[in-house]
Amino acid sequence: MKLTPGEIYFIGEKDLKTGLTTSYCKIGIVREGAKGSRSSDERLLEHQTGNPRKLFLRDIVVAPAVEEIETRVHRIFAPLRVNGEWLELSDEQYAEAVWITNTMSKEAEASLSALQSAESLKDISSNGKSIEPPPEIVQAWNELNQAKAVSKLCDQGLVAIKKVISTFAADQSVEGIVTVQERRGRVTFDQKQFEQEHPELFAKYQVDKVSWKQRFTLSKQKDALDVESFSPGIGALMSELDVKCGQVKGVDDLVHIHAVHVQLLSRESTADWVVSLKEALLKAALGENEAFEGICKWSRSESTTKAFDPKLLEVEMPELYQKFVRQAESSQVVVVQPMVGY
C-alpha cells in the first residue's frame, strides 16, 4: 500500500438557474509533496473548466495513503458511480461517503506505524522462530480470516460474471457495461530456442541472480467462518448471482448481472481494506520472527541462483539477440465497467 499523504476532496455542483445543489459529486485526491502538486482549491478550478454548472468544494478529508483510500471509496460506491470519479448520491449517501472516507483515514492513521513496519520488514530475513500470539493478535487473525473469506467469495462471483459477459459480448462493447479492447501482443525473447541453437553462448551469459522470496500464510480456523456477520446479505447476493447468470440469454440481459457485479466490487473493496490493515498488524507484530504459533507464518529469505541474462546479450550481440525476439499476436480483452454508466 502506498502511504503517500494528501487530501481527498468532494466536489459538488449547483445549477446556475435554480441555485440548487445537484446529486452529482466528484471524489478525487491531491498528493502531498508530488511533483507539480496542486491544492484541492486549484483542482476545483481545473474541473470547473468546461462544466456548465457551478462547482464547489463540499468536504476535504486529510489522510495518509490517499490513493488507496480513494480507490477503496470509489469501489465501495461502485453502484452509485456514473462516470470516472463522478458519483450520483442522495444527501444520505453523500453523508455516508464522507463518513466512510473519514473512518478509513482514521484507521489508516492508527495503523500507519504497522503499515510502515510491515513495508520495511519485508526486506529483512526472518529468523525461523515461532512465538506465542498475544490475545490482540488472535483477534486480528479472526478478523483477517473473515475479511479474506468475503474477498474470496466476491472474487469468485466477479470471475463468474466476467465469464458470462465475455460470452455474450466477446466482440462488441456494450455501453456502460463492458468494453472490448485490442491489446498488443507482448515482445519476448525466445530463450528456449536460443539455448537449443547456441548452448555455449547460453552458458556464457549465465549470471548470478539474487532474488528475494517472501510468503505470508494464514493458518486455517477450525470453526466455519461467519461471512454474514462481516458482510450482511452476502449469501443472498451470491444466490441472486447464480439465478441471474442462468437467466442471461443475450446482450440485453447483461444490465441485470452487471448490477450484481458492482455490488460485489463494493463488498470486496470493504473486505480488502480490512485485509490490508490486519495483515500489516500481524507482520509488524512478528518483526523478524517467522511465525505466530497457530496463526500465521511470514518467511523471508534471499537466494542466489544462476540465470540467463538476455539484456547482456542484447548489449554485446544485438544482431543475434534480435533474431530471437518474438512478437505475440494482438488479442481482445473484455473489461467489465466498475461503475453504473447507464
TORLUM-125441 format. One record per atom (N, C-alpha, C): z, y, x; residue in three letters. Coordinates in pm, whole numbers, plus 50000, padded with zeros to 5 digits. Layout:
N
ZYXALA;...
This chain:
342
500004988150084MET;500005000050000MET;500005012550088MET;499065021550065LYS;499065034250136LYS;500215042850084LYS;500985048650177LEU;502165056150139LEU;501955071250148LEU;500695075550147THR;500385089850154THR;500995097350037THR;501835107450064PRO;502425115149954PRO;501455125549901PRO;501795131449789GLY;500945141749730GLY;501355144849588GLY;500405149749511GLU;500655153349372GLU;499715145749279GLU;500245141749166ILE;499425136049059ILE;499395146548949ILE;498215151648919TYR;498115162448821TYR;497535157648689TYR;497965164048584PHE;497485161348448PHE;496805174048397PHE;495495173248378ILE;494745184848331ILE;494415183048183ILE;494745193048103GLY;494395193047962GLY;493295203047937GLY;492775203147815GLU;491725212847781GLU;491945218547642GLU;491555231147627LYS;491685237947499LYS;490325242147448LYS;490125240747318ASP;488885245247254ASP;488875260447254ASP;487815266547305LEU;487755281147315LEU;487725288047180LEU;487195281447079LYS;487095287646947LYS;488395286746870LYS;489035275146874THR;490245273246793THR;491525275546873THR;491445274447006GLY;492625275747089GLY;493495263447089GLY;493035252847023LEU;493815240547012LEU;493585231547134LEU;494645225047176THR;494545215347286THR;493865202747235THR;492855197947308THR;492145185847268THR;492965173547310THR;492455162047275SER;493155149547309SER;492745144147446SER;491845151447514TYR;491365146547643TYR;492245151547757TYR;492465142747855CYS;493335145847968CYS;492765139248093CYS;492775146748202LYS;492315141248330LYS;493515139048421LYS;493615127148478ILE;494695123848571ILE;494085121848709ILE;494435130648803GLY;493895129848938GLY;494975132449041GLY;494575132849169ILE;495555134549276ILE;495065144549380ILE;496025150049453VAL;495765157049578VAL;496685150649682VAL;496125147849799ARG;496885141049905ARG;497465151250001ARG;498705149450036GLU;499365158450130GLU;498835155850271GLU;498435166550338GLY;498005165350477GLY;496605160150497GLY;495865157750389ALA;494505152650403ALA;493585163650456ALA;492545159750530LYS;491585169350584LYS;490895176450468LYS;490945189550470GLY;490325197250362GLY;491055195850230GLY;492365192450236SER;493115190250114SER;493235203150034SER;493325201549902ARG;493455212849812ARG;494665210949724ARG;495095221849664SER;496235221149573SER;495755216849435SER;496695213549349SER;496345209849211SER;495685221649141SER;496125233849171ASP;495505245749110ASP;494055247249154ASP;493785244349281GLU;492405245149329GLU;491535234249266GLU;492115222549249ARG;491375211749182ARG;491055215449038ARG;491985222548974LEU;491755227248837LEU;490535236148830LEU;490435245548924LEU;489295254848926LEU;487985247348948LEU;488015237149034GLU;486805229249059GLU;486365221948933GLU;487315216248861HIS;486985208748739HIS;486535218048626HIS;486975230548632GLN;486595239948527GLN;485095242548526GLN;484495242548646THR;483065244948657THR;482285234448577THR;481475239348485GLY;480655230348405GLY;481335225048281GLY;482615228248262ASN;483315223748141ASN;483365235148040ASN;482845233247919PRO;482795244147821PRO;484155247547760PRO;485175239347785ARG;486505242047731ARG;487415247547841ARG;488475254047802LYS;489425259847896LYS;490355248947946LYS;490325246548079LEU;491195236448138LEU;492515242848184LEU;493585235148180PHE;494875239948227PHE;495705228248278PHE;496615231248371LEU;497505221048425LEU;498635218648327LEU;498725206448276ARG;499795203148181ARG;501055198548254ARG;500875190248357ASP;502015185048432ASP;501585181648574ASP;502545181948665ILE;502335177548803ILE;503505168648843ILE;503205157148898VAL;504245147948947VAL;504085146549097VAL;505115150249172VAL;505115148649317VAL;505555134349347VAL;504795127549433ALA;505095113249454ALA;504645108449591ALA;505335098149644PRO;504795090849760PRO;503735081149707PRO;502885076449793ALA;501885066349754ALA;501075070849632ALA;500555083249639VAL;499875088849520VAL;498635080949481VAL;497895075749579GLU;496675068249546GLU;497005055549468GLU;498035048449513GLU;498425036049446GLU;498915038849304GLU;499755049049289ILE;500305052249157ILE;499195056849063ILE;498285065249112GLU;497175069849028GLU;496335058148980GLU;496015048949072THR;495225037249035THR;495935028848930THR;497235026848948ARG;498015018848852ARG;498035025548715ARG;498245038748713VAL;498305045948585VAL;496955045348513VAL;495865047048588HIS;494535045948527HIS;494335032248463HIS;494815021848531ARG;494625008248478ARG;495585005348364ARG;496815010448373ILE;497765008348264ILE;497225014348135ILE;496525025548149PHE;495965032248030PHE;494465029648017PHE;494005018448071ALA;492585014748060ALA;492065014647916ALA;492865009947817PRO;492365010047678PRO;492135024047623PRO;492655034347692LEU;492515048247646LEU;491685056647741LEU;491155050347845ARG;490345057447945ARG;488895057547897ARG;488275069447896VAL;486955070647836VAL;485845073247937VAL;486175080048050ASN;485135082948149ASN;485775087448280ASN;485545079848387GLY;486125083748514GLY;487635084848507GLY;488145096948538GLU;489595099348534GLU;490035105748403GLU;489155106248305TRP;489475112448177TRP;489925102048076TRP;491015105348006LEU;491585096647904LEU;491685104247773LEU;491665097047663GLU;491885103047532GLU;493255098647482GLU;494195108147476LEU;495595104747449LEU;496145113247334LEU;496895106647246SER;497655114047146SER;498835120747217SER;499565129347147ASP;500725135847209ASP;501745125647257ASP;501955115147177GLU;502915104647214GLU;502415096847336GLU;501115093847339GLN;500555086447451GLN;500565094847578GLN;500335107747563TYR;500375116547680TYR;501795116847739TYR;502775118347652ALA;504175118447698ALA;504515105447769ALA;504005094247717GLU;504245081247780GLU;503595080547918GLU;502375085947930ALA;501675085748059ALA;502435093748164ALA;502955105348127VAL;503725113548221VAL;505025106448257VAL;505675100348157TRP;506925093248182TRP;506715081448276TRP;505655073748254ILE;505375062248340ILE;505075066848482ILE;504305077648495THR;503975082848628THR;505235087448700THR;506105094648629ASN;507385098948689ASN;508245087048729ASN;508275076948643THR;509075064948672THR;508555057748796THR;507235056348806MET;506655049748923MET;506905057849050MET;506865071149038SER;507145079649153SER;508585077449202SER;509525076949109LYS;510925074649145LYS;511135060749204LYS;510445050749148GLU;510555037149201GLU;509985036349343GLU;508855043249364ALA;508245043149498ALA;509155050249598ALA;509785061149555GLU;510695068549642GLU;511905059949678GLU;512435052949579ALA;513595044149602ALA;513225032449692ALA;511975028149688SER;511515016549766SER;510815020549895SER;510785033549924LEU;510005038450038LEU;510435032150170LEU;511735031050191SER;512235025250316SER;511795010750330SER;511875003250220ALA;511464989150223ALA;509964987950245ALA;509194996450181LEU;507734996150197LEU;507344999250341LEU;508005009050401GLN;507715012650540GLN;508135001450635GLN;509294995450610SER;509774984550695SER;508854972450687SER;508434968950565ALA;507534957550546ALA;506224959750620ALA;505744972150620GLU;504484975350688GLU;504624973650839GLU;505744978150895SER;505924977051040SER;506264962851084SER;506994955450999LEU;507394941851034LEU;506244931951035LEU;505144935150966LYS;504024925650961LYS;503394923551098LYS;503664932751192ASP;503114931551327ASP;504154926751428ASP;505254921451378ILE;506314916251465ILE;506474901251438ILE;506464893251543SER;506564878751526SER;507894874951461SER;507814865651367SER;509044860651305SER;509734851151404SER;511064849951391ASN;511834842351490ASN;512094827851451ASN;511564823551336GLY;511734809651294GLY;513034806751224GLY;513924816651211LYS;515224814351150LYS;515164815550997LYS;515974807350932SER;516114807750786SER;517544811950754SER;517694821850664ILE;519024827150633ILE;519314825950483ILE;520604826750449GLU;521034826150309GLU;520704839350238GLU;520164838650118PRO;519844851050046PRO;521054856749972PRO;521274869749979PRO;522354875849900PRO;521924876649753PRO;522834879349662PRO;522514879549517PRO;521384888849480PRO;521314900749542GLU;520264910249505GLU;518874905249544GLU;518824896849648ILE;517534891049688ILE;517124880049590ILE;518084872449542VAL;517794862249441VAL;517264868849314VAL;517874880049276GLN;517424887449158GLN;515994892649177GLN;515724898249294ALA;514384903349323ALA;513364892049322ALA;513764880349372TRP;512884868449372TRP;512544864349230TRP;513524864349140ASN;513274861049000ASN;512274870748938ASN;512474883648963GLU;511594893848905GLU;510194892848964GLU;510124890049094LEU;508824888549159LEU;508054876649104LEU;508734865449083ASN;508084853649027ASN;507544856348887ASN;508324863548806GLN;507874866948672GLN;506634875748676GLN;506684886048760ALA;505554895248770ALA;504304888148821ALA;504474879248920LYS;503324871848972LYS;502734862648866LYS;503574856748783ALA;503094847748678ALA;502254855548576ALA;502714867448539VAL;501974875748444VAL;500654880148506VAL;500694884448633SER;499484888848702SER;498454877548709SER;498924865448739LYS;498024853848748LYS;497404850748612LYS;498214851648507LEU;497724849048372LEU;496644859148335LEU;496894871848365CYS;495924882348335CYS;494634880148414CYS;494784876548541ASP;493604874348626ASP;492764862848572ASP;493404852248525GLN;492664841048468GLN;491874845548345GLN;492494854148264GLY;491824859348146GLY;490644868248183GLY;490824876748285LEU;489754885748328LEU;488564877948384LEU;488864867148457VAL;487784858748511VAL;487004852248397VAL;487724847548295ALA;487064841148179ALA;486184851148105ALA;486684863448089ILE;485924873848019ILE;484654877248097ILE;484784878848228LYS;483614882248308LYS;482554871248301LYS;483004858948296LYS;482054847648286LYS;481284848348155LYS;481984851248045VAL;481314852147914VAL;480364864047912VAL;480844875647959ILE;480004887647957ILE;478784885748046ILE;478964879348161SER;477844877048253SER;476784868148189SER;477214859048103THR;476274850048036THR;475354857647942THR;475924867547871PHE;475134874847770PHE;474564888047820PHE;474944892147940ALA;474414904647994ALA;474004902848139ALA;473424891248168ALA;473104887648306ALA;472054896848368ALA;471124902248286ASP;470034910248340ASP;469924923948275ASP;470964928248206GLN;470914941348142GLN;472294947548135GLN;472354960748153SER;473604967948139SER;473844970647991SER;475104970747952VAL;475484974047815VAL;476384986247823VAL;475934997347768GLU;476645010047785GLU;478115009047746GLU;478965013447837GLY;480395013747811GLY;481105000447833GLY;480354989747855ILE;480974976647868ILE;480674970248003ILE;479424969848041VAL;479064962948164VAL;477844969548227VAL;477834969948360THR;476664974548433THR;476204963448526THR;474904962148540VAL;474324952348632VAL;473764959948750VAL;474304957348868GLN;473924964748988GLN;473164955749084GLN;472224961849156GLU;471494954649260GLU;472254956349390GLU;472674945249450ARG;473424945849574ARG;472564940449689ARG;472404948649791ARG;471584944649905ARG;472224932949977ARG;471414923650020GLY;471914911950092GLY;472534915650227GLY;473494907950271ARG;474174910550398ARG;473284907450517ARG;473484915050623VAL;472814912450751VAL;473784904550837VAL;473374892650883THR;474264884050960THR;473564878851086THR;474354873851177PHE;473834867551299PHE;473964852451281PHE;472834845351298ASP;472814830851278ASP;473404823951401ASP;474724823251404GLN;475434817951520GLN;475164803051541GLN;475074795551430LYS;474854781051440LYS;473494778151504LYS;472454785351460GLN;471114783251515GLN;471044787551661GLN;471744798551693PHE;471764803351831PHE;472424793051923PHE;473494786951879GLU;474184776851959GLU;473294764851984GLU;472504761051882GLN;471624749451897GLN;470504752151997GLN;469954764351996GLU;468824767452082GLU;469244772252221GLU;470444778252230HIS;470894783752359HIS;472354779952386HIS;472624767052406PRO;474004762552426PRO;474684768752549PRO;473914770952657GLU;474514776652777GLU;474924791152756GLU;474054798752687LEU;474394812652657LEU;475554813452558LEU;475564804052465PHE;476664803852367PHE;477994801852439PHE;477994793252540ALA;479204790852618ALA;479554802952705ALA;478534809652757LYS;478744821352843LYS;479414832752769LYS;479054834552642TYR;479564845852564TYR;480804842352481TYR;481534832552530GLN;482834829552470GLN;483874839152529GLN;484684845052446VAL;485724854352493VAL;487064850352431VAL;488114855252491ASP;489444853052434ASP;489614862152312ASP;489944856352201LYS;490144863952078LYS;491614862952037LYS;492254874252034VAL;493654874651993VAL;493704877451843VAL;494344868851770SER;494424870551625SER;495884870251582SER;496144877251476TRP;497494878151422TRP;497514871251287TRP;498384861851271LYS;498474854551145LYS;499794857451077LYS;499724860250948GLN;500944861850870GLN;500724855650733GLN;501754849550681ARG;501654843250550ARG;502994844450478ARG;502924849950357PHE;504134851650276PHE;504034842350155PHE;505024833650141THR;505014824150029THR;506364824549956THR;506284822649824LEU;507484822149742LEU;507814807849706LEU;509074804749704SER;509504791649654SER;509374791649502SER;508994780249446LYS;508834779349301LYS;510194778249233LYS;510294784149117GLN;511514783049039GLN;511504770148960GLN;512674764048945LYS;512764751448871LYS;512584753548722LYS;513154764448671ASP;513054767148528ASP;511724773948496ASP;511234771948373ALA;509984778148329ALA;510144793248327ALA;509114800248371LEU;509164814848377LEU;508934820648238LEU;509734830448201ASP;509624836948071ASP;508724849148083ASP;507414846948075VAL;506474858048090VAL;506544867747972VAL;506974862847856GLU;507054871447738GLU;508094882547756GLU;509174879647824SER;510194889947845SER;509704900747939SER;508814897148030PHE;508254906948122PHE;507114914648057PHE;506254907647983SER;505084913947920SER;504994909147775SER;505784915247685PRO;505814910947544PRO;504434910647481PRO;504124899547416GLY;502844898147348GLY;501744892147433GLY;502034888747559ILE;501014883347648ILE;500474870047596ILE;501354861847536GLY;500904848947483GLY;499914850647369GLY;500214859947277ALA;499334862447164ALA;497994868047212ALA;498034876547314LEU;496804882447367LEU;495914871747429LEU;496514862247500MET;495724851447561MET;495134842347454MET;495884840147346SER;495364832147235SER;494204839447168SER;494334852547153GLU;493254860647096GLU;492014859947183GLU;492234859747314LEU;491114858747408LEU;490354845747388LEU;491074834647375ASP;490434821647355ASP;489554821747231ASP;490054827947124VAL;489294828546999VAL;488054837247015VAL;488214849047074LYS;487094858347085LYS;486034853547182LYS;486444846247286CYS;485454840647379CYS;484534830947306CYS;485114823347214GLY;484314813747138GLY;483454820047030GLY;483744832646995GLN;483004839346889GLN;481824847546939GLN;481734849347071VAL;480654857447125VAL;479324850047112VAL;478414856047038LYS;477084850047017LYS;475974858347080LYS;476284870647112GLY;475274879447171GLY;475894892247222GLY;475024901447266VAL;475474914047325VAL;476334922147229VAL;476004921947100ASP;476744929947002ASP;478204925746990ASP;478514913647029ASP;479894908647017ASP;480744911847140ASP;480124917447243LEU;480844919647367LEU;481934930247355LEU;481774939547261VAL;482774950147246VAL;484144944447211VAL;484164933447137HIS;485434927447096HIS;486154920947215HIS;485394914147298ILE;486014907547413ILE;486364917847521ILE;485594928847526HIS;485894939447623HIS;487214946347588HIS;487544947047460ALA;488814953047419ALA;489994945047476ALA;489834931947483VAL;490884923547543VAL;490894925647694VAL;489724927547752HIS;489594929747897HIS;490454941547943HIS;490334952947876VAL;491084964847920VAL;492594963247894VAL;492944955547791GLN;494374952947768GLN;494954944247880GLN;494174934747926LEU;494644926248037LEU;494744934348167LEU;493804943548187LEU;493874952248305LEU;495184960148304LEU;495554964948187SER;496774972748172SER;498014964448209SER;498094952548154ARG;499254943948182ARG;499274939348327ARG;498104936348381GLU;498024931848520GLU;498474942948615GLU;498104955348585SER;498484966448671SER;499994968448674SER;500624967448557THR;502084968548549THR;502754957548632THR;502234945348620ALA;502794934048694ALA;502584935648844ALA;501404939948885ASP;501104941349028ASP;501944952149094ASP;502304962449018TRP;503184972749072TRP;504554966849106TRP;505084958849016VAL;506364952349041VAL;506244942849159VAL;505154935449167VAL;504934926149279VAL;504994933549412VAL;504304944849421SER;504244952249548SER;505624957149590SER;506444961749494LEU;507774966949527LEU;508744955749563LEU;508764945049484LYS;509714934149508LYS;509354926249634LYS;508074924649659GLU;507664917549780GLU;508064925449904GLU;507904938649899ALA;508314947150011ALA;509824946150033ALA;510584945549923LEU;512034944349933LEU;512434931550006LEU;511814920349970LEU;512124907550034LEU;511744907750182LEU;510554913150212LYS;510094913550351LYS;510994922250437LYS;511364933950385ALA;512234942950461ALA;513594936650486ALA;514114929650385ALA;515424923150399ALA;515374911650499ALA;514224905150511LEU;514084894350609LEU;514144899550752LEU;513554911150775GLY;513484916150911GLY;512654906850998GLY;513164903051111GLU;512434893851199GLU;512674879351163GLU;513574876651069ASN;513794862851025ASN;512564857850951ASN;512454844550944GLU;511244838850885GLU;511404835050739GLU;512634832350694ALA;512774827550557ALA;514154830550499ALA;514144832050365PHE;515384831450286PHE;515404817450225PHE;516454809850250GLU;516504796050204GLU;516334795250052GLU;515334787150012GLY;515064785049871GLY;514404796649800GLY;514054807249874ILE;513494819249812ILE;512064822049859ILE;511914824249988CYS;510594827950040CYS;510514825350190CYS;509264825750239LYS;509014823950382LYS;507934833850424LYS;508164840550536TRP;507184850150588TRP;506974847350736TRP;505994839050765SER;505704835350904SER;504694845150962SER;504974849551084ARG;504114859051155ARG;504014854751300ARG;502794853351349SER;502624848851488SER;501284853251542SER;501224853951674GLU;500004857651744GLU;499424845451813GLU;498114844151813SER;497484832951881SER;496234837751953SER;495884830652061THR;494694833952139THR;493774821752142THR;492524824052103THR;491534813152100THR;490214817952160THR;489384808652196LYS;488054811952245LYS;487114813652126LYS;486294824152130ALA;485364826652020ALA;484094833152074ALA;482974830352009PHE;481684836152047PHE;481684850952010PHE;481174859452100ASP;481124873952078ASP;479674878652063ASP;479174879451940PRO;477784883651920PRO;477544898351958PRO;478564906851949LYS;478404920951983LYS;478104922552133LYS;478754914452215LEU;478504914852359LEU;477074910252389LEU;476634899952319LEU;475254895152335LEU;474264906152296LEU;474564913252187GLU;473664923952140GLU;473524934952245GLU;474624938252314VAL;474594948752416VAL;473794944352538VAL;474014932052582GLU;473404927452707GLU;472014921352689GLU;471734915452572MET;470434909252547MET;469964912652405MET;469654925352380PRO;469324929952244PRO;468114923052181PRO;467074920352259GLU;465874914052203GLU;466174899852155GLU;466904892452236LEU;467264878852196LEU;468194879152074LEU;469114888452074TYR;470044889751962TYR;469274891751831TYR;468284900651832GLN;467544903851711GLN;466784891851655GLN;466424882251739LYS;465704870451691LYS;466564861851599LYS;467864863651606PHE;468754855251524PHE;469474863351415PHE;469004875551393VAL;469544883651285VAL;468874879751155VAL;469664877551051ARG;469144873150922ARG;469514883150811ARG;468554886050728GLN;468784894950613GLN;468784886550486GLN;469934885750420ALA;470014878050296ALA;469304885550183ALA;468874878050083GLU;468194884249968GLU;469184892549886GLU;468624902649819SER;469444910849730SER;469864902449611SER;470964906549548SER;471454899149433SER;471964908849327SER;472044904049205GLN;472554912249095GLN;474044909549078GLN;474794920249058VAL;476234919249041VAL;476614925148905VAL;477344917548828VAL;477814922048697VAL;479174928648713VAL;479274941248671VAL;480544948848681VAL;481024952248540VAL;482164946548503VAL;482744949348372VAL;483524962548383VAL;483274971848291GLN;483864985148298GLN;485384984748275GLN;486154991648362PRO;487624991648348PRO;488115002648253PRO;487345005648151MET;487695016248057MET;486925014047927MET;487235021947826VAL;486525020947697VAL;485595032947685VAL;484365031347730GLY;483415042447725GLY;482485041747607GLY;482995038047492TYR;482135036947372TYR;482925041147249TYR;
